[in-house]
Amino acid sequence: MSRRNHVPLFRHASGPRCTRLAAGIVAALLLAPAAFAQDAAPSSTDGAAATDTTPASEKSQEAVTLGNVIVTARKRDERQLDVPIAMNAVTGEQIDAMGLLNVTDVINITPGASSIDTGGGFTQVQIRGVSSSLGGNDNGYYIDETPFTGVTVPWYPDARSFDIDRVEILKGPQGTLFGEGSMGGTVRIITRKPDFDRFAAGVELNASQVSGGSDGWGAKAYANIPLVDDMLALRVAVTDETTPGWIDNAVTGEKNVNDNDIRTQRAKLRFAPVDNWTIDLSYWKYKSDSAAASNAAYDDMTNDSFLANQNEWDSSSLTSTYDFENSQLVYVFSDADLTYGQFGDLAPGIPLTAVIDIGVRTHELRWASTGERKLDWTAGYYLRKATREDVLDIPGIVESTSTQVNDAYAFFGEATLNFNAQWALTAGLRYFKDEVDGADAAADGSVSTLDASFDSWNPRVALSYKPSQDTTFYASAAKGFRSGQLQPIGSIILAEAFGVELPSTIDPDTIWTYELGVKSLFAEGTVLLEGAVFYSDWEGVAVRVPITPQINGLANSDGTTNYGVEVNLVYTPDSHLTVQAGGSWIDATYSADVPGTPLFKGTPVYNVPKTTFNLSAAYGWDIGQNLRGIASSLLQYESARETALTAGTPGDPRTRIGARVGLESPAGWAVYLYGENLTNEDGAINARSASQFDGNGDLLRLGAADRYQPRTYGVLFRYDY
């Protein structure tokens, strides 16, 4: 059976894209500037600072200093080395140099985090063992200031990695500043902002061919247009891509059915009426269309059931930033909408039609200190209204419509007391309240309702010690929270028919995480070391309860216990060479048996590889007076994900190797040849769905699972003006 068989009533969304991890470019760039893509200056921030639009080909010859990336992980500007939490900051120059096509690729080279793509433009994010395929977001996800917090479905929209300023991946609960759902951590995608001072434009063209599959291509372009000197500027970016297909339809014989058309448009208008006040208006639109939106296949790279997918989302926002002498006042309004449709076969002979429509509107007002102070602080108020409407039709099994409205608000604050140059204490607290009103009605008149209020106090405390300017030791404790939800009426009806006991509603879940970490820059600034150990107690996490081979319901478990270690080491002796080694070991298991499921005490948590490791190297050299050559390689290893959605067999351990070589010119052009998945790794990324047996009980074949894109060769051309 297809991996899609286990869904609460169907698999609304899950799974990030592992298929296009750019082969070969430097995972070393996880935590520090790239060998030939980042200069010694800090990256731009969320505030009024101008965005650096220098072409990568010019940056390639500038000096490198590790540790100078400026981040806003605590909603104020800080050097990444000084933030007392585990985090990774990958700049846009690094993303361009690595050739990463979406943010999922960035997540997959981050120690302690991973993701899977099952096709169709929805992604799933796992951070430190916090992973589920149901409920609202268990890890926070922001594009600029817009929070994507799903309503009973994890909403991690695909974001193509083009014209990005940086991606910040914060690990551990971020509930104090980033709210509900930031339980394992938060991913922040920060796009480049308009620059008042210069016109700039660029184009990127890409073509690729997949072994045993179809061709892929992509075209991307951006333009930065000053409109009024020092006052008004516009930045636009567009992408148009067709990702290759490589999975065949075992029933019809059709080849390479899982290709996908993806288009995005983005516009930002920046207005600065006075020197200390900026207003940013942003709009982002995404559309993907696939006739068979699945990267799941049997071991022979075929499948026998597919769901076509139409996925559209758009996001608009207004950000007003006013700088006082020693503080900054920020107001953010955002409005995001998703329409996600699936049409086809849930399993052979079981047709499905389903449409999800989600809208999330938020307001946030916050005030934060700036500059060097004895007391640094951030305080604010957050308001959110979210709606979800579903239509689901599985003929002969269930037909239903549902609506849910979430009205939520929060007060939050965090402060850091700097006792002296060495010691600092950070404490924060967020109060969150969510009013939920939901109803799910079946065609036979049965109705499931939820009218409830969920609230939580989410604290965080951290103690840091800096024996020198470039070394930080820290210890922290933080809490995360996620609201409860409604049990689908179809699950209730089928559970009664099959004698399966299900609750009518799902309770909230909470997590506490305790962490010790270090960040250190040494060897005259050529070596950067970051490491952390952590322990998490995740209580009440919802899991899937099998009802039929295709349908399941939801129930709270006792929870999980997660602990682990993550390390990253970067060596950059000069602007020519970067070497990186990093990885994580995470033991995440369910803490008690879950009745009616294959989950027992000690079962590994769904979608969590125990061991991950990345090793990469990149080298650049001058060719005459006007060219620069670059070469790089990347090895990535993940141990097997062992636990399926409900019933199934473990996935496989996987190793991928890639390589890239190119030429860059100070005239603005660059060309690269690359290879992805050069070893043609075809193991099961996640745990397989249920295996198939004949009438005698003999195994016919193992279940389906998501797969990497097979060996791929491609060429990429880039020009910046």
MIVO-36842 format. One line per 10 residues: for each residue x, y, z of C-alpha. Coordinates in steps of 0.25 Angstrom, whole numbers, m for minus. Layout:
BEGIN
X Y Z  ... .
// end
This chain:
BEGIN
0 0 0  4 14 m2  10 22 10  m2 31 8  m11 20 14  m10 26 28  m16 39 30  m26 45 40  m35 44 30  m25 47 20 .
m11 52 21  m14 66 21  1 71 20  14 66 24  27 65 19  38 74 15  47 73 3  60 65 4  60 63 m11  68 75 m16 .
79 77 m6  89 83 m14  100 74 m16  113 78 m13  112 92 m7  118 95 7  110 90 19  121 98 26  113 110 24  103 105 34 .
108 115 45  118 124 39  121 132 27  125 124 14  139 123 9  136 131 m3  122 136 m1  122 145 11  131 156 16  135 161 30 .
123 170 32  111 166 39  99 162 30  87 171 30  76 171 40  62 172 42  63 187 45  66 199 36  80 194 32  82 194 17 .
82 180 10  95 176 4  93 174 m11  107 172 m15  108 160 m25  113 147 m20  124 148 m31  130 160 m24  128 155 m10  136 143 m14 .
149 150 m12  147 157 1  153 153 14  146 144 24  144 145 38  135 135 45  125 138 56  121 152 51  107 149 46  96 158 53 .
83 151 56  70 155 63  67 141 70  63 149 82  56 160 74  67 170 75  80 171 68  91 162 74  104 155 69  100 140 67 .
112 136 76  106 144 88  92 138 88  91 128 99  83 118 91  86 107 81  84 113 67  89 113 53  89 125 44  91 123 29 .
93 135 21  87 137 7  101 138 1  103 124 7  90 119 1  94 124 m13  108 118 m12  102 104 m7  92 104 m18  80 101 m8 .
67 101 m15  58 102 m3  58 104 12  57 90 15  70 88 9  76 97 20  69 90 31  75 77 26  89 81 28  86 87 42 .
91 78 54  79 74 62  68 77 51  63 69 39  52 69 29  45 61 19  37 64 6  26 56 1  23 65 m10  12 75 m13 .
19 87 m6  16 84 9  28 81 18  30 75 32  40 80 41  47 72 52  56 79 62  62 71 74  52 60 73  40 68 73 .
32 63 61  18 60 58  9 59 45  m3 65 52  m8 76 61  m4 91 59  11 94 57  20 87 67  32 95 62  30 110 59 .
32 115 45  33 130 41  35 136 27  40 150 31  30 155 42  18 146 37  16 133 46  11 121 39  3 114 50  m6 104 45 .
m20 100 50  m19 85 53  m9 83 42  6 86 42  7 98 33  22 99 28  20 105 14  31 102 4  40 115 2  49 115 m10 .
63 119 m6  65 131 m15  67 145 m11  68 141 4  76 150 14  77 138 24  71 127 30  71 125 46  68 112 52  66 113 67 .
66 100 75  59 98 88  45 103 92  43 118 87  30 120 93  34 133 100  36 141 88  30 133 77  18 127 83  10 114 82 .
15 103 74  30 107 75  32 94 84  45 88 77  50 101 72  47 112 61  51 114 47  51 128 42  53 132 27  57 146 26 .
56 151 11  65 163 6  59 176 7  59 188 m3  72 196 m3  70 212 m5  84 214 m10  86 206 m23  79 199 m34  82 184 m35 .
76 172 m43  80 158 m45  75 145 m52  78 130 m49  76 119 m59  76 104 m56  75 91 m64  76 77 m59  74 63 m63  71 51 m53 .
76 37 m55  64 29 m59  55 41 m58  51 54 m65  58 67 m67  56 79 m58  58 94 m60  57 107 m53  57 122 m56  59 132 m45 .
60 147 m45  60 159 m35  61 174 m37  64 185 m26  59 199 m31  61 212 m23  49 220 m25  51 233 m17  65 236 m11  67 231 3 .
52 229 4  45 219 m5  50 206 m11  44 194 m17  49 180 m18  43 169 m26  47 154 m28  40 143 m37  43 128 m39  38 118 m49 .
42 104 m47  39 90 m52  45 79 m42  47 66 m49  39 53 m47  45 40 m45  34 31 m39  26 22 m49  11 18 m48  11 3 m46 .
m4 2 m50  m4 10 m63  11 9 m66  13 24 m68  27 29 m65  32 40 m56  19 44 m51  23 52 m39  29 65 m46  24 78 m40 .
22 92 m46  25 103 m35  23 118 m37  26 129 m27  25 144 m27  30 153 m16  30 169 m15  34 178 m4  33 193 m3  41 200 7 .
37 215 11  45 223 21  38 236 23  48 241 33  62 236 37  57 227 49  44 221 43  43 211 33  30 204 27  31 191 20 .
20 186 11  22 171 7  14 161 m2  18 147 m5  10 137 m14  13 122 m16  7 112 m25  10 98 m28  3 88 m37  6 73 m38 .
m2 62 m45  4 52 m35  9 60 m23  17 49 m16  31 45 m14  27 32 m8  30 19 m15  33 4 m13  47 m1 m14  46 m2 m29 .
42 13 m30  28 11 m34  15 14 m27  1 9 m29  m7 21 m24  m5 36 m25  m12 49 m21  m12 61 m30  m9 73 m23  m12 88 m24 .
m5 96 m14  m6 112 m13  m3 121 m2  m1 136 m1  4 145 10  4 160 12  9 168 23  12 182 28  24 185 38  26 198 44 .
39 201 51  42 213 59  56 215 65  57 223 78  70 227 84  72 214 92  60 205 88  52 201 76  37 200 74  31 190 64 .
17 188 59  14 176 50  1 172 43  1 159 35  m10 152 27  m7 138 21  m16 129 13  m14 115 9  m23 106 m1  m18 92 m2 .
m26 82 m10  m23 67 m13  m30 59 m23  m28 44 m27  m26 31 m20  m24 30 m5  m20 15 m8  m23 6 m20  m39 6 m22  m41 17 m11 .
m43 31 m18  m42 43 m10  m45 58 m11  m41 68 m1  m39 83 1  m33 90 12  m34 105 13  m27 112 25  m26 127 28  m17 133 39 .
m17 148 42  m8 154 53  m4 167 60  8 168 68  13 181 76  27 180 82  37 189 89  51 185 90  64 192 95  76 195 86 .
91 197 87  99 192 99  92 193 112  92 188 126  78 182 124  74 178 110  59 175 108  47 172 99  33 173 102  20 172 94 .
6 168 91  1 158 81  m13 155 74  m17 144 65  m29 140 58  m29 127 50  m39 120 42  m40 106 35  m50 100 26  m49 86 21 .
m57 78 10  m54 63 10  m60 52 2  m56 37 2  m68 30 m5  m74 19 3  m65 23 15  m67 37 19  m72 50 14  m71 62 23 .
m69 77 24  m63 84 36  m60 98 41  m51 103 53  m48 117 58  m36 120 67  m36 134 74  m23 135 82  m15 146 89  m2 147 97 .
6 156 106  21 154 106  34 159 111  48 155 112  60 163 119  75 160 120  83 166 132  97 168 129  104 167 142  118 170 136 .
126 166 123  125 152 127  112 148 133  98 150 129  84 145 133  72 144 123  58 142 128  45 143 120  30 139 121  19 138 111 .
4 137 115  m4 131 103  m19 128 102  m26 122 91  m41 121 89  m45 110 80  m59 108 73  m60 96 64  m70 87 57  m68 75 48 .
m81 70 41  m83 57 34  m93 54 22  m101 46 31  m104 57 41  m94 53 51  m86 65 57  m73 66 66  m72 80 73  m61 87 81 .
m63 99 89  m52 101 98  m41 110 104  m26 107 105  m16 115 112  m2 114 117  9 122 124  22 119 116  35 123 123  50 123 119 .
62 125 127  77 125 123  90 128 130  102 131 121  117 133 124  127 139 114  142 137 118  146 144 106  139 152 95  138 141 85 .
134 130 95  120 127 102  116 116 111  101 116 115  91 108 122  76 109 119  62 104 122  49 107 114  35 102 112  27 101 100 .
12 99 98  2 95 87  m14 96 88  m23 84 87  m32 81 75  m45 74 70  m46 59 67  m50 58 52  m64 53 51  m61 42 41 .
m51 36 50  m62 36 61  m72 29 52  m62 18 47  m56 16 61  m70 13 66  m73 3 55  m59 m4 57  m60 m4 72  m48 5 74 .
m49 15 85  m45 30 82  m46 43 90  m56 53 84  m45 64 86  m30 64 87  m23 71 99  m12 81 98  3 77 99  14 83 106 .
29 82 106  41 86 116  55 86 110  68 87 118  81 91 111  96 93 113  104 99 101  116 106 97  120 115 85  135 118 83 .
143 125 72  158 122 74  171 119 66  172 134 62  158 134 57  159 122 48  152 112 56  137 112 61  132 102 70  117 101 74 .
112 89 83  100 87 92  94 75 100  79 75 104  68 68 110  53 70 107  41 64 114  29 65 104  16 62 110  3 59 104 .
7 59 89  m4 54 80  m2 41 72  m10 33 61  m19 21 65  m21 11 54  m36 9 50  m35 3 36  m23 1 27  m26 14 21 .
m32 22 33  m28 26 46  m32 35 58  m25 43 68  m21 41 83  m12 47 93  0 39 98  7 40 111  18 47 103  32 46 99 .
46 47 105  57 53 96  71 56 99  83 57 91  96 65 87  99 73 74  113 79 70  118 87 58  132 91 55  136 100 44 .
150 103 39  153 115 30  168 118 30  166 128 18  157 133 8  160 120 m1  157 109 8  145 104 17  144 91 24  133 87 33 .
128 75 41  115 74 49  105 65 53  95 61 64  91 49 73  77 49 78  70 38 86  55 42 85  45 31 90  31 30 95 .
30 29 110  19 19 111  11 9 103  0 16 95  m13 6 95  m18 3 81  m5 7 74  8 0 70  15 10 80  21 5 93 .
30 10 103  43 12 97  38 13 82  46 23 75  38 36 72  32 37 58  41 43 47  54 45 56  67 40 51  76 36 63 .
89 40 56  92 51 46  106 55 41  111 65 30  125 66 25  128 77 14  140 84 8  141 96 m2  152 102 m9  153 115 m17 .
165 119 m26  168 131 m35  169 128 m50  177 139 m57  172 153 m54  157 152 m56  152 138 m52  151 130 m40  149 115 m39  142 108 m28 .
140 93 m25  133 87 m13  127 74 m8  117 69 2  115 56 9  102 55 17  98 43 26  85 40 33  82 27 41  69 20 39 .
56 26 43  49 15 50  35 18 53  23 19 43  11 28 44  3 16 49  8 2 44  19 m1 36  34 m5 35  47 4 38 .
53 12 27  68 11 23  81 18 27  85 27 16  98 34 11  98 44 0  110 50 m7  110 62 m16  120 71 m23  120 85 m30 .
130 92 m39  129 106 m45  135 119 m50  132 133 m45  135 146 m51  136 160 m45  127 164 m57  115 158 m50  113 145 m56  116 131 m51 .
114 117 m56  114 104 m49  113 89 m52  108 80 m41  104 66 m37  94 62 m27  92 49 m20  105 44 m28  104 30 m21  89 29 m25 .
84 26 m11  70 20 m12  68 16 2  55 19 9  56 32 16  45 30 26  38 18 31  31 10 21  16 8 21  9 m5 24 .
15 m17 16  7 m25 6  4 m40 7  m3 m51 m1  m14 m60 3  m4 m69 10  2 m59 18  15 m58 10  21 m44 8  19 m38 m6 .
26 m25 m4  30 m15 7  22 m3 8  25 10 1  33 21 7  39 35 2  51 35 m6  63 44 m10  63 49 m24  72 39 m32 .
86 43 m37  85 57 m44  94 65 m52  91 80 m55  97 93 m59  94 107 m53  96 121 m59  95 133 m50  97 148 m54  96 160 m45 .
96 174 m49 .
// end
